[in-house]
Amino acid sequence: MVKNPYMLLGIGLAATGSVLTPIFYFWVGSPALTSTGISAIILGFTCIAIANARPYLSPEAAQMLLKTGMQNTAALLEELGLRNKAIYLPSNENNQAKALIPLVGDNDIKLVKEKIPDRLIVRYGTNPEDVAIAVTTPGNVSLSLLENKPGPTEADIEATLNYLLTGVLDIARRVTVVVVGSNVEVKLSDSRMSYEDIWYYRCLGSPAASIAAAVVAEALGKGVRIKEETMQKGNCKITLEALV
């Protein structure tokens, strides 16, 4: 059953116009009414095209789901008193990409080769304090939108982020990437998502920074930390650190 209102309206207009146009032309002989019938057909097909282009999930619903997940994660981090910045890990043949937040100290988490259990609290090393919370972020989920793994070069990373942030998600007008040593600077022009000084953003970064960190981690095959994120006049600057 068709539930999309644009589809219902389009089918109704197109069907009505198709029935009335021959009647107005051959039987009534009215050019004005005939034009009205043809216009109804055109409007009907236009509504059908809009219905096909309309996203299955509305932006408002997507924003609600994103905000709900962020608030739940932020409440967990605040309850545990965690202030450490998350380390975005690349995916491998054993596990999907995730972000780890160390429970003790601000330990550097190198590339985890072992499979990370599908649990909230995981162990990533051999030391007793090598325990972290493993969470899925918007950045990790965005990797599923890519057909191929991004390349490790500056141009490859920039092309991938432009594809995601400007093409698919329409978060920014343009993305530029500059690699300086172990740091990767990502600049978003006309960003539509602002940075908020809240607990979630301080640990995991904004959704745009999360996507940038996840892509860079996947491209370089290393753990990546968001060092700094600033917003000025609609332009967002994200500084990422690739862990050796």
C-alpha positions in Angstrom: 0.0 0.0 0.0 1.3 3.4 -1.0 1.7 5.6 2.1 3.7 8.5 0.7 1.4 11.5 0.4 3.2 12.9 -2.6 2.8 9.5 -4.4 -0.9 9.4 -3.6 -1.4 13.0 -4.8 0.6 12.3 -7.9 -1.3 9.2 -8.8 -4.6 11.0 -8.2 -3.8 14.0 -10.3 -2.3 11.9 -13.2 -5.3 9.5 -13.2 -7.8 12.3 -13.1 -6.1 14.3 -15.8 -5.8 11.2 -18.1 -9.6 10.6 -17.8 -10.8 14.2 -18.1 -8.4 15.4 -20.9 -10.0 13.3 -23.7 -13.4 14.2 -22.5 -12.7 17.9 -22.5 -11.0 17.7 -25.9 -13.3 15.4 -27.9 -16.7 15.8 -26.2 -16.7 19.2 -24.5 -14.4 20.9 -27.1 -12.9 23.3 -24.6 -9.2 24.2 -25.1 -9.1 25.7 -21.6 -10.4 22.6 -19.9 -8.2 20.4 -22.0 -5.2 22.5 -20.9 -6.3 22.0 -17.3 -6.4 18.3 -17.7 -2.9 18.2 -19.3 -1.7 20.4 -16.4 -3.1 17.9 -13.9 -1.2 15.1 -15.6 2.1 17.1 -15.5 1.6 18.0 -11.9 0.8 14.3 -11.1 4.0 13.0 -12.6 5.9 15.8 -10.9 4.5 14.7 -7.5 5.4 11.1 -8.3 9.0 12.2 -9.0 9.2 14.2 -5.8 7.9 11.1 -3.9 10.7 9.0 -5.4 13.3 11.6 -4.4 12.0 12.1 -0.9 14.1 10.2 1.7 12.4 7.2 3.3 13.3 8.6 6.7 12.6 12.3 7.2 15.5 14.6 8.4 13.5 15.3 11.6 13.2 11.6 12.4 16.9 11.1 11.7 17.8 14.0 13.9 15.7 12.7 16.7 17.3 9.3 16.5 20.8 10.8 16.4 20.1 13.1 19.4 18.6 10.2 21.4 21.7 8.1 20.9 24.0 11.0 21.7 22.2 11.9 24.9 22.3 8.3 26.1 26.0 8.0 25.4 26.7 11.3 27.1 24.7 10.3 30.2 26.8 7.1 30.4 30.1 9.0 30.0 29.0 11.6 32.6 27.9 9.0 35.0 31.3 7.3 34.8 33.1 10.6 34.9 35.1 9.9 31.7 36.8 12.9 30.2 39.3 11.1 28.0 39.2 11.6 24.2 38.0 8.7 22.2 40.4 6.8 19.9 38.8 5.9 16.6 40.0 2.5 15.4 39.9 1.2 11.8 38.1 -1.9 10.9 39.8 -5.1 10.0 38.9 -8.6 9.0 38.1 -9.5 12.6 35.9 -6.5 13.8 34.1 -3.4 12.7 35.4 0.1 13.3 34.7 1.4 16.7 35.7 4.2 19.0 37.3 3.3 22.3 37.3 5.6 25.4 39.9 4.5 28.0 38.6 4.1 31.5 41.9 4.8 33.2 44.2 7.7 32.3 44.6 9.0 28.8 46.4 6.0 27.4 47.4 5.8 23.7 45.6 3.0 22.1 47.5 1.6 19.1 46.0 -0.4 16.4 44.1 -3.3 18.0 44.7 -6.4 15.9 42.7 -8.7 18.1 38.9 -8.9 17.7 37.1 -6.4 19.9 34.3 -8.1 21.7 30.8 -6.8 20.9 30.5 -5.5 24.4 30.4 -2.1 26.1 33.5 -2.6 28.3 36.4 -4.2 26.5 40.1 -4.9 27.1 42.5 -3.6 24.5 45.9 -4.5 25.9 47.7 -6.7 28.4 48.1 -4.3 31.2 45.4 -4.3 34.0 44.5 -0.6 33.2 44.0 -1.3 29.4 40.2 -1.2 29.7 38.0 1.0 27.6 34.4 1.6 26.6 33.7 0.6 23.0 31.0 2.7 21.3 29.6 3.0 17.8 29.6 6.6 16.6 28.1 8.4 13.5 31.6 8.3 12.0 31.8 4.5 12.3 28.3 4.1 10.8 29.2 6.4 7.9 31.8 4.0 6.7 29.0 1.7 5.5 28.1 4.4 2.9 31.5 3.8 1.2 31.8 1.3 -1.6 35.6 1.0 -1.2 38.1 1.6 1.6 39.6 5.1 1.3 43.2 5.4 0.3 45.9 6.6 2.6 46.9 9.7 0.6 45.8 13.3 1.4 43.9 13.4 -1.9 42.1 10.1 -1.2 41.0 11.2 2.3 39.8 14.6 1.0 37.9 13.0 -1.8 36.2 10.5 0.6 35.2 13.2 3.1 33.9 15.4 0.3 31.8 12.5 -0.9 30.4 11.8 2.5 30.0 15.3 4.0 29.1 17.3 0.9 27.6 14.8 -1.4 25.8 12.2 0.7 25.1 13.9 4.0 25.1 17.6 2.8 26.8 18.7 6.0 29.2 21.2 4.4 29.8 22.9 1.1 33.5 21.9 0.8 36.1 19.9 2.6 39.8 20.3 2.5 42.4 18.1 4.1 46.1 18.8 4.9 48.4 16.2 6.4 51.3 17.5 8.5 53.3 14.7 10.0 51.0 12.7 12.3 48.4 15.4 12.3 45.5 15.7 9.8 43.7 19.0 9.5 40.2 18.9 8.1 38.4 22.1 7.2 34.7 22.3 6.5 33.4 25.3 4.6 29.8 26.4 5.4 29.3 23.7 7.9 25.7 23.0 8.8 26.5 21.3 12.1 27.8 23.5 14.9 30.1 22.4 17.7 28.7 22.4 21.2 30.7 22.4 24.4 29.0 19.3 25.8 30.3 16.1 27.4 29.6 14.0 24.3 31.4 16.3 22.0 34.4 16.7 24.3 34.9 12.9 24.3 33.8 11.8 20.9 33.6 15.0 18.9 30.8 16.4 16.8 29.1 14.2 14.2 31.3 15.9 11.5 34.5 15.4 13.5 33.4 11.8 14.2 33.1 11.1 10.5 36.4 12.7 9.7 38.2 10.7 12.4 36.6 7.4 11.3 37.5 8.0 7.7 41.1 9.0 8.5 41.5 6.0 10.8 40.2 3.7 8.1 42.4 5.3 5.5 45.6 5.2 7.5 44.9 1.9 9.3 45.8 3.6 12.6 44.0 4.8 15.7 43.0 8.4 15.4 42.2 11.0 18.2 40.4 14.3 17.8 42.8 16.8 19.2 40.9 20.0 18.6 37.7 21.2 17.0 36.8 24.8 16.4 34.0 26.7 14.7 34.3 30.2 13.3 31.8 32.0 11.0 30.3 28.7 9.8 33.7 27.2 9.0 34.8 24.2 11.1 38.4 23.2 11.7 39.1 19.7 12.9 42.6 18.6 14.0 43.2 14.9 14.1 46.1 13.0 15.5 47.1 9.6 14.0 48.6 7.4 16.7 51.9 5.6 15.8 
